[in-house]
């Protein structure tokens, strides 16, 4: 990697686009064909976006929202806002109109980029109510009739005129930004209440980029495939800022549903993903194997076991040996090469974050020669605090503390951190800012964890999620949820039991799999409500839970559960925009069912 360091994101952007002018910066698919934009072309567009914003009245420090799915237009808009000395406010495109309005109003956005007509229509329902919102810029040329709307092509034309009238202004203005200046306002998921606006500075993000690059190796030969929302700090830092900072090429996936196809088309070397992605890939592989011939099954599991033995020897510093090495060659040729082709054939590693990764899934992929480097962080920490080093990852942990960042464990097990990556504070919320930062500057993460003998951090659960049964037993629900959600029969699960005699769960079945199974069994049902009440389905889930709970202490085991006919969704307020389950909301929505379940068990 380059030894060049930058104080600000705008300085980084200018330096990199000067250095890698003709190299592909972004890739996107249009009309069935992949197209690329060079760093020089990206620079040209960003200068026009920046100039256009200046022309329509953007002042230093103004908040500018982006509500759009991932695209090179999202990325260039972000750089355009930053280089114009604005503050990017990221908004998930999956949010409802009500949620979007709340953020735009709370963030005091003066301008708002909308990815397409669908997003623009959300905003146009309230744009006239918010007097501070001056313009809505639609990142397409779909005609929208409203006096506050500016089309993307119109903004570029305005920006080109500004640049022609003000030669040299773009670079001079962008380079005048200080690392203490605000770069972004990112709203947290809000699992326990209204979202909080996290204020991150240029210095927060640049420090996180350079510290991360000292632990993982990334350079201008790498290719990223971006599909996690850029509105989330994890993808924005790793698959956007960090990738650009080294001159790597970033392809933006068409959608979440096309990721598998896109991987085989662009052959990424690095990808970021959340544990649910790996769980679904794992479940699909295992499901495919269940219908394979007995010979293929034996070869598959023989190869996985050989891979696990190899990785175990390497982890302990031992040589693989001739006999095991020969087994690995066979496994690579007949099994692992096919799995590796499914992720593009050139992948060096996945970066995993957002939630704990199951150790079993990590072992499975590692055995197949697919590295998943798990890390840990929060929006408030830009986000990375720890990460597993490339070539020295340790399953079951979130890695080592990155340089220039400090971590310590409080007496109650909470993880505390301090460093240049820690946020400036919460927007318009000094009270909560003081609660989490304190006078000593140590940020309270709200997570419970511990360091092992090698300095690798392991996360137990969220402090607020710890269940205390009426018998006084402390139960961490996350490990159980991580094991159960790997089942092909479970789509979503919430383990509950706080202040109750025992632990139980709310389970949303994986209906596509369950319905196929029920048809094969020739069961009779018409609705999902009828399906989950069938005794044969109850027997299936009893078996799944019993098998999954092996290895857990008796007081941790799920004693009873309810099957739900509807998935938890963002629209029902049961999921955050980053797809985390809002425990209190789910328990409130299903309170009657939950209480009936406990009453029934107590009566028996």
N, C-alpha and C positions, 0 to 999 in steps of 0.2 A: 504493500500500500504506500501511498504518497506520504511523505513526512510533513507536507504542508498542513498548517493548522489555521482554522478560521475562528474568529470571535463571534460571527453572526451567520445566520442562514443566507442572508443576502450576499455577504462577502463570499461565502462558499459557492453560491450559484454563479456569480460573476467569474470567479477564478476557474471553476470547472468548465463552464461554457467557453471560456477563452482557450482553455487547454485542450479540450476534446472536440473541437469544432465540427469535424466531419464524421465523427463516430455516432452510431445510433444511440439516442437517449431513451426514446419511448417507442413502443410498438402497440398497434391496435388493429383490430379486425373490422373490416368494412366490406360489405357485399361479398362475404365469404373468402376474402383475401386479407392476409396480414400486410400491413403497411408500417413503415418506420419513419420517425422524425429524428434528424440529427440534432446534436446539441446546439448547433448554429441556428437551425430552424426553430427550436424551442426558445432559444434566446430572443429571436426576432418576435415571436408571439408574446412572450412575457413582457418585453419592452412595450409592445402595443397595449397589452392589458393594463400594465402599470400607468402608461401615459393616458389611456382612456379613463381610468379611475381618477387620475389627477384632474383631467379636463372636466369631469362631471362634478367635481367638488370634494374629492377625498382629501381629508386633512390628516396630519400625523397623529397616530393613535386611534383613528376611527375604527370601529368594529365592522368587519365585513363577513357575512355568513356565506357558507357553501353548503347547499343541500343537493347532493348528486350522488349517483353511483360512480364507482371507480372509472376513471378514464384519464387520458393524457390532458384533457381539458380541465379536469379537476386539479391535476398536478400543476399545470401551468397557471391556473387561476390563483392557486395558493402562492406560488412564487411571485406572481404579479402583485398580489396584495402585500406580501412581505416586502418586496423591493420598493413599493410605493409608500412604505412606512406605515401601512395599515396593520390591523390585528385580525388574523383569520379566526372566525368562529365556526367550528365544524359541527354539522347537524346531520344525524343519520337519515338517509332517505326513506327508511322504513317507518319513521315516526308518523303518528297521526297528525292531522291538521292542528288539533288542539295542542299537542306537544310541541310542534314546530313554532306555533304562535307564542307559547310560553317562553321558549328559549330566545327567539328573536326579540321579544319584548324585554326580557330580563337582561339580555346581553347588550341591549341598546344598539342593535345593528342599524347602520345607516344605509348599507347596500347589501344586496343578497344575490348570490349566484345560484340559479336553479338549473339542474342538469338537463331537464326536458320539460315538455308541456305538462306532464303529470305532476311534477314537483311545483311548477309555476302555478297550476290551478289550486294547489293547497294554499299557496301564499296569497293569491289574488282574492281569496275569501276574507282575508283580514287586512290586506295591505292599506286600505283607506282608513282603518281604525288606528294604525300606528303612525302617528304624524312624523316620528323621527326616521322612519324608513323611507329614504328618498328615491331609490331606484331598485328595480328587480332586473337582473341581467340573465337572460335565458341562453344557456349554452347550446343552442341549436338555432336554426332559422325557421322554426315553426312559427307561424304568424300568431301573435298574441295582441289583442286589441286592448291596450290600457295605457294611459299617459305616463305611468311610471316605469313601463317595461322598455328595456333596451335589448335588442338581439345581439348575440355574440359578434356577428359580422359588423354590426354597427359600432360596437365598442372598439373593435380592431381598427376600423376606419378612423374613428375619433382619435384613437391612440397614435396612429400613424401620422396624423396631422400635428398632434402635440409634439411628437419626436422631431418632425421636420422643423418645427418652429423653435424647438429647444434642444439643439444638438449637444450631446454630452451630459444632458441633465439626468438621464436614467442612472448611469453609473455613479455620478457624483452624489446623487440623492441616496441611492442604495448603500453606498460605502460610508455614508455619514451616520448610519445606524449603530447604536452601541449595544454591547452584549446584555446590558441591564434593561434594554427596551423590551416591551412585551411583544412576543411573536404570535401567540395564539391563546384563545379562550376555548377550552374544551370542557364540555359538560359531562360529568360522571354519570354512570348508569342510574344511580339513585335507587339501590335495592331496598333502602330503608326510609325513603322519603323523596322530596323534590330533588332533582339533579342540582349539583353544585358546579359553578363555573370555575374551573381550575386555570389560574393565570400562569402561563409558562413564558419565560423570556427566551431571547435568542441564545443567551449563554447556557440556559438549562439544556436546550437541545444539542448545541454544538459540543458541550462537555460530554453528553451521553453518547454522541456519535464516536468521538475519539477514544473514550474509555472502552467502549464496546469493541472497537477495531483492534484494541490491544489484546483482546481475548479470543476473538474469532478472526479468521483471515478472509478478507473480501477485497477484490481489486477490479480493475477496469475490464477484465476478461469475463467477469461473472454476468450471468443473465438471471433476472428475477421475473417471476410470474406473480403479479399482484391481484389478489381476489378478496382478501379481508377488507372491510370498509376503511377507506382512508380517513373517515371521520373518527376512527379509533386511533389512539396515540401509538399503539404497537405497530400497526401497519405503516402509519405515517412516518414514524421515526426510522424503522428498519427498511421497509420496502419503498420508501420515497426519499427521505433526506439522506440516510446512510448510503443507499444505493447510488444516488446522484453524486454524493461527496467523493466517491472513488472512481467515477466515470463508468459505472456499470450500466447495462441496458435493462430497462424495466418494460416488460410487456404487461398490459392490463387485460385480464381475462374478460371474456364477453359477459359472463355472469357466473354466479355460484354454481349453476347447473351444468356449465360447460367446462369446468376446471379440468376434469379428466381428459377430455378431448384436447383442450388447450395445452396441457402438459406435453402431450405427444407431438404437438405441432411446433412449439417454440423451444422445447428441450431446455428447461430452466436448470441452472446449477444451484440456485438457492430459492427457497420459498418460506414464507411465514404462514403458519396455520394455528388454529386452536385445537385442543384435544378432541373436540367433537368430530373434527375432520378425520383425524387418525382413527377414531373409534368406528366411524362409518366405513372407512376403507378396510379396516381389519375385519369388521362384521361381514362385509361383502366377500372378502377373500375366503373367510371360513365357511360362509354359506355356499360359495361356489364349490369348495372342496367337499362339502357334505353330499353333493350329487355326483362327484367324480367316481371313477372306477376304484376298486380296492387297491390296485397297483399304484395308481396316481396318488391316492391318499397316503399310502405307506411311504412312497418316495418323497412326498411333500413334507411329512412330519419327520422323516429321517433326515432330510436336509435342514429343517429348522433346528432340530436337536444338535446336529453337527455344527451349525452356525452358532448356537448358544455356547457350545463347548469351546469353540475357537475364541469367541469374544470373552468368555470367562478367563481363559488362559492369558489373553492379551491384557485384560484389565488387571491381572495380578503380576504382570511383568514377565510372564513365562513365554517361551517359544512355542509355536504351534505344533511342531514336530512333523515328521514325514508322513506318518499314517493319517493323522488328523488333517494335515495339509492336503493329502490326496482326496480325502472325503470332501473337503471344502471345494476343491476344483470340480468335482462331480456335481455337487450341490449348486455351485455357481452356474455351471453350463446347463443343467437340466431344469432348475427351479428359480434360483435367485435372479438370473439374467432376465427372465420373463417378468418378474415382479418389478425389477428396476426399469424395464422398458415402459411399464405402465405409468411411471412417474417421469417419463421423458428420456431416460437412458443416460443422462449426464448429470443428474442431481448429486451435488456434493453433500448438502445437508438441508434438512428442514429446521426452521427455528420455531419453537413452540412456546406459547404464552397465553395469558388470559385466564387460565385455570390449571390446576394440577393435572399432569399426564399420568395415566395408570402405568405402573412399573411393568406390568405384564405386556402392555402394548409396546412400550419402549423396548423391551427385550425381544419381542417378536420382530420388529422392524430392524433392530440392530443386528439380529442374527441373519437377516436377509441382506445385510450390507447397505441398509438405508439408515443413515444417521439422523436422529432427531435431537437437536440441542435445546434442552428445556431451560428457560430462563424465568425470571421473576421480577415483577415491578408493578407500578400503579400509574395511573394518569398523573398523579401528583409528583411522580419521580421521573417523568419524561421519557420513557417509563422504566428503563432497565436499572435494576439494583444488583442482580446477580445473573450469571449465565454460565452454562457448562462450556468449558473451552473446547475448541475444535480438536478432535483427536484424543481428548482426555475427559470425555463426558462420563458422568456417574449416574446411573439409573436410580430413580427414586429420590433424586435431589434436583434442586433448581440451580445448582452450580456454585461458583465462587463469586465473591464480591468483586465488582469491576473496579479498576483503579480510580483513585481520588474520591471514592465513596466509602463511608463508614457504616457498619451495621453492628448492632448489639442486641442482645435478648434481655428484655425486662424480667423482673422477678416473676411476673405472672405468665411469662412465655411469649409476650407480644414482641414482634420484630420492630425495632426502632432503627431509623436511618438518618444520615446527615451527609450532605455533599452539594456540589455545584448543580446537580440535577434536580434538587428539591424545589418545588414550585415557589412562586412569589406569594401565593395565598389564594383564597377563594374570593371571587368577584362579589363585592357588596356584602361580604359576610365575615367581618373581623372577629366576631365571637367564636365561630367554629374554627376559623384559621388559628386562633390562639389555643383552642382546645387540642388541635392535632399537632401543632408545631411547638407550643410551649415556649418558655423564656430561654431554654437552653438550645433551641434550634433543632432538636431531634424530632423528626417526623414520626408520628405514631401510625403505623400501617394498618392496624386492626387485624393483622394476621398472626397466627400462632406458629412458631417454628423453633428449630434447633440446629446447631452446627454439629457435624460429625467430626471425627478425629482428623480428617484431612482438610477441614475448613469448607466443606460443601454444605450448603443450607438445605434443609428439608422443611416443607410446609405441612403443618398438620390440618389446619382449617382456619376459617374466619373466626375471630374472637366472638363476634355476635352470633355465629351459627352454632356454637357449642351447646349441646343439649344437656341439661341437668335434670335427670329423672327425679321423680318424687322420692326415690330411695337414695338420692344423693350421688348417683353415678354420673360422671362426666363422659359424654359420648360425642365424638367428632363425626358428623354425618357424611362429610365429603369422601372419606375413604370407601365407605359403603356404597355411596352413589356412584363413585368411579368404577367400582367392580360391577355393579348391577347394570349400568348403562351400556356396558360392553356386550350385553346379551342381545342377540338378534330379535328378541321378543319385546325389548323395552326401548321406547323412544325418549321418554323423559321420566325422571323420578325425583321425588322430594322426600327425604327421610325426616320424620318428625317425632316428637315425644317429650318436648320440654315440659317439666313439671307434671309429667304423667308417669304411670307405673312402669311402662315399657316403651320400647321404640317401635314405631310403625312406619308406613310409607304410603304416599299417593303415587300411583303409577299410571303413566299414559302408555299403553301398548304400542308396539310398532305394527300398526294395522295392516299395512301391505303384507307383511310376513304372516301375521295372525290369520288374516282372511284366506290366504292360500292354504295354510295348514288346516283351517276349519273346513274348507271345501274338500280337501283330500280326505278328511275324516267323515265327510258327508253329514256334517252338522247342519241344522236348520236355524236360520236367523234372517232377519230382514234389515234391522238397523244395528249400528254399533252398540247401542244401549242393550239390545237383546243379546248380541254376541258376547259381551263381557260378563253377562249373568249366567252363561251356560256352565254347568258343573264341570264339563270337560276342560273348559278354559281355566277354571279355578284350579283344577288339578295340575294343569301345565304350569301356571305361575307359582303354585306351591312348590313344585319341583325346581323351577328356575331359582327361586329365592333360597330354598334349602341348600342347593348346590353352591350358590354364590356366597352364602354366609359361612362356609367352612373356613376356619382360620380366625374368625372373629370371636371375641369373648362372649360368654353366654348373655351378659347384660347388654351387649351391643346388637345382638341379633334381632332382626325384624320379626316380631311376633304375629303381626297381622298387617293387612294392607287393603286399600281400595283401588279398583281399576276405574279409570276415568275415560269417558267416550270422546272427550275433546282435548286437543293439545293446548298447552299453555302458549299464549300468544302475546305479542306486543300490544295488539289492539285491546285485549282484555286487561291489560296492565299487569299481567302475570309474568311477563318477561321484560327485561331491560332491553334497550337497543342493541347491547352487546350479547344478547341471548342468555343472560343469567336469570335464574328463577327468583322472583320476588317472593320470598318465603311467607312473609306476613300476609301478602295479598292472596296467595293460594290458600293458606290456612283459613283466611276470612271467607273466601268464596265457597270453600267446601267444608265449612265448620259443622254443618248439620250432619253430613256424611261421616266426617271424622269422629264426631261425638257419638254417633250411632255405632260406629265400628268399635270404639272403646267400651261403650255400654254393653254391647253384645258379648264381647270377650269377658268382661267383668262378671256378667250374669252367668256365664258358663263356668 
